[in-house]
Amino acid sequence: MPLMNAQQLRAEIARLTMAMREESARPNPDKAKIQIWSLRRQSLQERLWTIELNAATARWA
């Protein structure tokens, strides 16, 4: 998985969120695709949280 900065992570999270909404709005949504995107989004959110936590810790150190 390539290294991404916080801005790139936020953009990818937003892209996945939009893709999930669009797929859900279809008459026959592909639930497997939505599940994969959901898991990827969750992973990216955890990475973003870690980056933000590390940055906050560094400011207070």
C-alpha positions in Angstrom: 0.0 0.0 0.0 1.6 3.3 -1.0 2.3 5.9 1.6 -0.3 8.7 1.7 -0.3 12.0 3.5 -3.3 13.2 5.5 -4.7 15.2 2.6 -4.5 12.2 0.2 -6.2 9.9 2.8 -9.1 12.4 3.2 -9.5 12.6 -0.6 -9.5 8.8 -1.0 -12.0 8.4 1.9 -14.3 10.9 0.3 -14.0 9.2 -3.1 -14.8 5.8 -1.6 -17.7 7.3 0.3 -19.1 8.7 -2.9 -18.6 5.5 -4.8 -20.5 3.6 -2.0 -23.4 6.0 -2.2 -23.6 5.8 -5.9 -23.5 2.0 -5.9 -26.1 1.9 -3.1 -28.4 4.1 -5.2 -28.4 1.6 -8.1 -31.4 -0.7 -8.6 -29.3 -3.8 -8.0 -26.3 -2.7 -5.9 -23.3 -5.0 -5.8 -23.1 -5.7 -2.0 -19.7 -7.3 -2.3 -18.2 -4.2 -3.9 -19.7 -2.0 -1.3 -18.4 -4.2 1.5 -14.8 -4.1 0.0 -15.0 -0.3 -0.3 -16.3 -0.1 3.3 -13.4 -2.1 4.6 -10.9 -0.1 2.6 -12.4 3.2 3.8 -12.3 2.0 7.4 -8.6 1.1 7.0 -7.8 4.5 5.5 -9.7 6.2 8.4 -7.7 4.3 10.9 -4.4 5.4 9.1 -5.6 9.0 9.1 -6.5 8.8 12.8 -3.0 7.5 13.5 -1.3 10.2 11.5 -3.4 12.9 13.2 -2.7 11.4 16.7 1.0 11.2 16.0 1.0 14.9 14.8 -0.8 16.0 17.9 1.6 14.0 20.1 4.6 15.6 18.4 3.1 19.1 19.0 2.8 18.4 22.7 6.1 16.6 23.1 
